[in-house]
Amino acid sequence: MQSFALNQVGPNTFAIKTNAITTTNAQFLFEYTQSIWSSVKVNFWVSSNAEIQVGQIDASGSALVSDSSCQNCFSVYSSLSRAFGANEHPVIRVFLNGFNLDARSGALQISAAPTNLQGTNITIKVTMGKLTLVDRVVLSWIAFAPTAASFVSYGGQVSKNTFSGSVS
């Protein structure tokens, strides 16, 4: 997410997920609580390079695993399509694409970062502020080895304002 505007802070749902991708079109699904959100701007990146691995996680309930290393955080897990070699030194980036903010929350503070990669298993730690309670997160990730992945790609932005009507 590059930027966003809220009408108010309160319990809400928000998520941006990939709906369909073809060789000429990328379609996204926006989930939101209309009374809360007034605008959002997200960046996207598309590549046909098979050496670049991407994924999307929509985690809630038992998929949000408590993390004893901090008071208000949890871990989520995903899998790569293939393991990286010992000398590839992968780069992994995680992006927060959405969440459900609980009615008991007094603020919105949330972050996500990769913390472990073992073979094809990736661990992502989600940390929240003391007043933030979420029961769902939507994350996306990208993983690549700089030595193997050449970048023939396209990126851009998607903006949504006033959140009325429908978008496809």
Secondary structure, DSSP 8 states (H G I E B T S, - for coil): --EEEES--SSEEEEEEEEEE-SS-EEEEEEE-TTTEEEEEEEEEEE--TTSEEEEEEEEGGGSEE-TTSTTEEEEEEE-SS---TT---EEEEEEEEEEE-TT-S---EEEEEEEEETTEEEEEEEE-TT--EEEEEEEEEEE-TTT----EEEEEEEEETT-S---
